[in-house]
Amino acid sequence: MKAARFNGPKDIEITDIPAPVLRAGAVAIDIAWCGICGTDLHEFLEGPIFIPAKGHPHPLTHEQEPVTMGHEFSGTVSAVGEGVTDVTVGEHVVVEPYFVCGECAPCKEGRYNLCTKMGFIGLAGGGGGLSEKIVVDRRWVHPVGDIPLDEAALIEPLSVGHHAFVRSGAKSGDVAFVGGAGPIGLLLAAVLKAEGLTVIVSELSEARKSKALSTGVADHVLDPSKDDIAARVLELTGGLGADVCFECSSVNAVLDQLLVVVKPGGVVVNVSIWAERASIDMQALVLKEIDLRGTIAYVNDHPATIKLVQDGKVHLAPFITAKIPLDRLVADGFDTLIRHNETAVKILVHP
């Protein structure tokens, strides 16, 4: 079968590899669509990061580069392994793309996203969504009912937004400020709106500002190149500041801005993955008693996230800006998102 294999920085090859073999307790899936994630771009440009480097196999998968990429994917069940009785052939599904040990303290506490050996399918091994087929343990397979499969490929990044919302402790009626309207920022904003928050988005890109407004996920969209962000947030919040802020850009200036616009005693959640070490104004953190929190991926978020879409509270189709075949992954996918990211939100690949 065809698959996109990471061989090293700026070296992704579309090649033929053996199809995965079904095993007991697992589900075989024909992949329909796979989204290109910001993490994939970081790996392409600067990796290996989450991908295990040569000579350093992952402790759970025992794989190392080259590996098959892709972790935001949807598909159709083609077969089920021995012992799987609650998923049927032909069912539409998405995958929560984890490897966890089940033995460390976080796993035993139910916080498996903090597993000390955690890895992601499509990064740490185990196949990936940028291929024709995959076999995944039943635990990680989530039926999506009648959600179209192209939209279902966005359930994974939407779950990232849902977990960030949960981590923030925000509630209906709060005011949220989202710094950065890339795919995760926009999908996070969609979750916040669905949960009853007022959402202010800050973004430079004209296309992404327009997407935030046209999809209705933002009540207010600000441009830091034109607006006095702090003054506008104070104006929009009656002088109080935002209850909760989300960093979705991995840009230090945005993080600095969040510490300014959040209200005293408010919460700042870092959602983005940083390629470089960030600096932070500790004095602002202390004097305002800001609660700075990290968030990684998701934990038990997929069912609630899927329900938001099934109930019509989140509409995913408008965030899909292009669909490409696997053999155009780098030329029309990665290169577009790296060189012309203002023109695209979510690019889907059809293996």
Beta strands, then each sheet from edge to edge (+ up, - down):
strand 1: 2-8
strand 2: 11-16
strand 3: 26-35
strand 4: 67-68
strand 5: 72-80
strand 6: 92-95
strand 7: 98-99
strand 8: 119-120
strand 9: 133-137
strand 10: 141-143
strand 11: 175-179
strand 12: 198-202
strand 13: 220-222
strand 14: 242-247
strand 15: 262-270
strand 16: 291-294
strand 17: 320-325
strand 18: 346-350
sheet 1: 2+ 1- 4+
sheet 2: 9+ 3- 5+ 6- 10+
sheet 3: 9+ 3- 18+ 17+
sheet 4: 7+ 8-
sheet 5: 13+ 12+ 11+ 14+ 15+ 16+
end
